[in-house]
Amino acid sequence: MTTTLDMTALDLRQVNTRLQAAARAQANEDYVITNPRGSHAMACGLDGPLGVTIKGSTGYYCAGMNKEATITVEGSAGPGVAENMMSGTVTIHGDASQYAGATGHGGLLNIKGNASSRCGISMKGIDIVVHGNIGHMSAFMAQKGNLVVLGDAGDALGDSIYEARLFVRGSVKSLGADCIEKEMRPEHLETLAALLDKAGADARPEEFRRYGSARKLYNFNIDHADEY
Amino acid sequence: MCGIVGLFLKKDDLRPRLGDMLTDMLITMTDRGPDSAGIAIYGDAEAGRTKITVQSEDPARAFADLDAAVSEALGQPVTLTVVDTHAVLIVPDDRVAEATALLEDRGLRVMGSGASMEIYKEVGLPRDVAARFGLRQMGGSHGIGHTRMATESAVTTMGAHPFSTAPDQCLVHNGSLSNHNQMRRRLAKKGVFTRSENDTEVGAAYISSRIAEGASLGEALDGTIRDLDGFFTFVMGTRTGFGVVRDPIACKPAVMAETDDYVAFASEYRAFADLPGIEAARVWEPEPATVYFWER
């Protein structure tokens, strides 16, 4: 059953209350939201299986803290989309603004357009697939999970990165501190193939390069004592 | 946090609706800046004549005989249109300096001047400010607006955006500049003075001074990336169009939309929701440290 919630008739709080209650009830229903008009915090805090399709563009913090729900934005998303996602899938048909998927612990964030700066900042296990380009300082302090970029990456990719894996098909403008290109081993190709398939991305794993941590910042180096 | 909106029309048939569209965009940005609001609107120009927009705390007294006084002093008739706390005087181009000095002597605050630019700004909610000035009824080729959440200077009319520091030029800003005092001193040494304590006015004066030295709008905006320190998303209005630039960190939001009819700028997509044909518009986020401008 699909329920349509029209935001010309319902305000944001009414819409989110309906969605959150349905998610909590483990209803596994489908909802369509019309006339989102760039509203903030749409479909956030969903804590159970639910399908949500948003017909238009969203503002700040759409699909934040998502758990198990499948959320699709048929437009572009403002800053902080799918921030701190735990599980589930968030798909953006257009572009995503800055810090998409920040601090995410799990699930898949699938961005069909471009993502801007700070994509996947401090990611902690989320998988992010960006079909276009990403902006500067993406995957800053990224701890765990996979960031896959079919286009190009901006400046300072993976600065101060921990154990997240970064796969970029296009160019990388510059790598951040302690981020290096790494060998693409069979297990990485396998992971990447599965992610590309899941995200419906038209690309082959062999076309990508892998980047990750040089692990030089993990421990204090006594030779650098003078620098402090 | 502040809100910025901008609209540049590519076709003349939307000109009568410019104020109406900008007003909706401005009111939508109230959450980002409820302290004050302002708009610069580029309307019809009359050859050989300059518009000077002035403001007074006591408009009934200040504007009562203003046209007669200025006409007498200049020895030729001037036109005066009073709009709430603001008034627009239309004077011959070669008498602008004289008229401006006269207006300032009478205790009036000069908001800006130019062939087509008029500036209206006041303390208060954007909805109320727009209603006071009748912004909805204003037409023009392009305009920029701002809703302010004050950080770097007090909530006053003079601290409201847009800031104009040269004819037909104005600037709105989301962010805060950290080297504005140093830049203010540097500009003063070159004879470029600002009227307020506000950081954005220094940004506007910097751009105007670069243009006065011969830089193009694009070059002047490019210079902000190198010479101004701090956070900024700037939208700069000129007689022929507007330009956009964001600092390299680009944490202050910006989104743009373009159709065959217009180019629109806003801090958030929400401000575009009522624009005609927005569903089919090309919508994108301007890149950091990249200058964009549109001119007719």
Interface residues (C-beta under 8 A of the other chain):
Chain A: R37 G38 S39 G56 S57 T58 G59 Y60 S76 G78 P79 G94 D95 S97 Q98 S116 S117 G135 H136
Chain B: P248 I249 A250 C251 P253 V255 E268 Y269 R270 A271 F272 A273 E279 V283 W284 E285 E287 P288
